[in-house]
Amino acid sequence: MEHKKFTWKHYTLIAVGIVFVIYCCIAVYFSKKFTYGTKINGVDVSNKTVDEVTDIFKKRRTAIR
């Protein structure tokens, strides 16, 4: 049996596939979290879930009253 050598097309396809998998993993991770640099009313909520941010603002609201 002869083994075919990888050409630049194969390597390009492999690289694109790896980049696509990494992109999908990041998209799934940030589908439930705020991205880096996100601020709401001056509060940094980067990498936090909606529930965590809700708790932060509930605590701030009760502290103000």
Rosetta blueprint (number, residue, H / E / L):
1 M L
2 E L
3 H L
4 K L
5 K L
6 F L
7 T L
8 W H
9 K H
10 H H
11 Y H
12 T H
13 L H
14 I H
15 A H
16 V H
17 G H
18 I H
19 V H
20 F H
21 V H
22 I H
23 Y H
24 C H
25 C H
26 I H
27 A H
28 V H
29 Y H
30 F L
31 S L
32 K L
33 K L
34 F L
35 T L
36 Y L
37 G L
38 T L
39 K E
40 I E
41 N L
42 G L
43 V E
44 D E
45 V L
46 S L
47 N L
48 K L
49 T L
50 V H
51 D H
52 E H
53 V H
54 T H
55 D H
56 I H
57 F H
58 K H
59 K H
60 R H
61 R H
62 T H
63 A H
64 I H
65 R L
